[in-house]
Amino acid sequence: MNAPLVRLKPPSTLEHHHTIGEIVATLGERRFLVTQGSRRQPCTQAFSCLITPVAGDRVLLAQAQDTTFILAILERTGDQRPACHLPKGLEIDSDAEVRIAGAALELAPQALRLRATELDCQAATLNYSCGEVRGFVGIGRLVGRVVELLTDKWVQVSKQSYRISEELDCVRTAEFDCEATQTLRLHGKNALVSADQLSKLDARQIHIG
């Protein structure tokens, strides 16, 4: 006895119809009013369409069941800069400034290169940690109310060095070695030199007074 034949229904397919329209106005979040000749209809920006349409843009449309999607922007005749507005809170604008906003931003590339004419960094707290720092500064200025430097070893090499303290300049160390190859000058309205055990002054000529 032969088994009965069962006809399988083909999977349902979506019919796509591609047309071209022009953006007339914005209706809401990723919703736009598009004109096609004398016909106007609301359309939804497709998720893969990254650039946000504006009025006057020629766009590619696709009909999927009961929804018309904006697949891409074909032409922009105005002078408006492109902007990217993605759902889930990511916003990228190129009009004068590029702004990335969010609760937190994490960058984890193999290499990060930053080039800017001017860099302005403002933070309530700045923490950084690295194995080695190399840098070149033409002119450096550091202005702060309180500056603390904690390090195991500090090496400074410079052709000229100037330090001005309007009030107190205090150094506390176990050993202090100060050497000048030519002239060492210590001057003050009042100068006090004292030692607990030994004070020594050695030179070929000693002038007092």
Buried (B, 14 or more C-beta within 10 A) or exposed (E): EEEEEEEEEEEEEEEEEEEEBBBBEBEEEBEBBBEBEEEBEEBBBBEEBBBBBBEEBBBBBBBEEEEBBBBBBEEBEEEEEBBBBEEEEEBBBEEEEEEEEEEEEEEEEEEEEEEEEEEEEEEEEEEEEEEEEEEEEEEEEEEEEEEEEEEEEEEEEEEEEEEEEEEEEEEEEEEEEEEEEEEEEEEEEEEEEEEEEEEEEEEEEEEEE
